[in-house]
Every structure is written in structure tokens, then in C-alpha cells.
Amino acid sequence: MALPPSDEDAALSMRGLLKVYGNLVAVADLSLDIPTGSFYGIVGPNGAGKTTMLTMATGLLRPDRGTTLVHGVDVWTSSRTARARARQLLGVMPDGMRLLDKLSGPDFLTHVAMLHGLDRDTARERTTELIGALDLQDAAHTLIADYSAGMVKKVALASALIHGPRVVVLDEPFESVDPVSSANIRQILQDFARRGGTVILSSHVMATVQKLCTHVAVINHGRVLVAGTTEQVAAGQDLEDRFTQLVGGRHQDEGLSWLGN
Ligand SMILES: Nc1ncnc2c1ncn2[C@@H]1O[C@H](COP(=O)(O)OP(=O)(O)OP(=O)(O)O)[C@@H](O)[C@H]1O
């Protein structure tokens, strides 16, 4: 089947992504273009296929079919040079990312930066800046194994940014993060987008998505239900109400009457 042509200005262009687990089609021939410089929210109910789609789009999970271009570079090409280029362009924070937790936050970040080819001095400089920007100074000598969930999230985010990617893909970046840190993270990401970077994030918090994102795609059953600017998708409503209208699933009957009796 011919795929729709990809948008040449897209930062990330997903083309016909498919993932099947047994009888379950987790992601169903999904195509989506993410414009350069956008702050793009991916939303959808639990099990909709968001994580599966984003991990395939970023080179972490091989699709059964389809591929993704990041600024025109094929993430799933057989060329090692092109794959390495795609890795440089992308900064990724997957859901439930495993970190080297026997290292402190700064040691881990310096390690990641050097794996990306940065020299030790630059790696250390950027580590210090990110640790400061994410309010992790007090935990600089603590092993990641002893960090709270929110602190782990912040180190994971820093590791997605340290090599200076052009596109960052973040699965639930604000989950478990305190409100002040959330505001700092939002600021970092908004500055990045203002300078021409592209941010793609998945979230269940519609108020955050509506406030922050220039564009939104609503995913359900592995497909894009609707995508466009946040204004277009919200269609004059609160995004949360629009989301509920689009995906359904609200229970009308009272049920669970034994609870609280
Ligand atoms: N490794 C796997 N093996 C089998 N089924 C899987 C696997 N990974 C995901 N799935 C299934 O694929 C579907 C999509 O899962 P996915 O994690 O992508 O959803 P999601 O939209 O990210 O959900 P959530 O919002 O709950 O995180 C779900 O039905 C899930 O059970």
C-alpha cells in the first residue's frame, strides 16, 4: 500500500508504523508528521499505543512495518552512519527508562554525553549546567538507585538533552515531578522550541497539554483519531472535554455501590 507523502518540513515523520502482538494490533499503520519547532502533545487513553508508537519512532523498538524520518534521516535504515546521525538528532526519554543506577546523577550524565562523542570537559560542563537547571545539586553525590521517582525522571530528561538534539521525545515528562521542577522543565523545553527545536511529549494531563502544546494528536486503538494545532483539535472546547468526547469510555451508571458503605 502506498504511504502518504511525508511533509519535507517535518522534524519527525512517522510513515505507516505497524506493531502487532499476537492478536493485538498495538499500532495500526500509523502516519503522523510533527512540524519543526512545534511543541507536540500525544494523548490517548491507557493502552492506546502511544508508548509503542514513540519507541518505534525513536529507533528503540523495531516496527513490523513502516519507518520514521527525523529531519529526513531514516531511523530504521540499514546504514550505520545514517542511524548514528538519527541518534544525534534525537533526544529520547522513554517510559520507565532504566538508568545506570549504580552511578550518581552527574557521573551518569557525563557518561551519556561521552557516549554521544562529546569530550570530557564539554560533557562535565553540560552536566553541571543541567544538574543546576533541574535542581539536582543536593543529590549530586547520591547514587541514582537512591533517588526519588521525580529525581530519576529529571536525570532521564537531562540525559535526553545533554548531546544537544534537535528533536526531543519525552514519555510523560511531568509525571512524579514537583510543581516547581515542572515549571523549570517547561521553561527549558519552551526555550528549546523557541530556538527551533521540536518537542514531542505524551501526557495524560490535558490541562498541561492545552497550556503548553502548539499541536496535539489523539491516539486510540493504535490509530490517529485527530491531529492538528491544539486549537483545531480542541474545537472551541476544553481539551479534556473534547478528549472524552473523542475517545468515549465515561461510565454513566453509578456502580460500586458497596464502596464507602
Ligand atoms: N511487549 C508487549 N507485548 C504484548 N503487548 C504489548 C507489549 N507492549 C505493549 N503491548 C500492548 O499494546 C497496547 C499499547 O500499549 P502502549 O504501552 O503503547 O499504550 P500507551 O498508550 O502507552 O498506554 P499508557 O497510557 O497506559 O501508558 C496495549 O494493549 C499493551 O498491552
The ligand as an ORCA input file, in Angstrom:
! r2SCAN-3c Opt
* xyz 0 1
  N       5.692     -6.140     24.711
  C       4.370     -6.225     24.575
  N       3.775     -7.426     24.434
  C       2.442     -7.539     24.282
  N       1.588     -6.479     24.272
  C       2.123     -5.261     24.419
  C       3.526     -5.069     24.575
  N       3.760     -3.724     24.680
  C       2.556     -3.130     24.606
  N       1.587     -4.047     24.446
  C       0.141     -3.764     24.296
  O      -0.004     -2.809     23.254
  C      -1.022     -1.888     23.583
  C      -0.475     -0.468     23.534
  O       0.402     -0.296     24.644
  P       1.176      1.071     24.906
  O       2.058      0.846     26.090
  O       1.790      1.510     23.653
  O      -0.036      2.044     25.291
  P       0.009      3.527     25.878
  O      -0.908      4.328     25.045
  O       1.399      3.995     26.014
  O      -0.649      3.290     27.308
  P      -0.481      4.081     28.719
  O      -1.150      5.400     28.546
  O      -1.261      3.195     29.665
  O       0.969      4.149     29.045
  C      -1.585     -2.291     24.951
  O      -2.743     -3.068     24.754
  C      -0.477     -3.134     25.539
  O      -0.980     -4.106     26.414
*
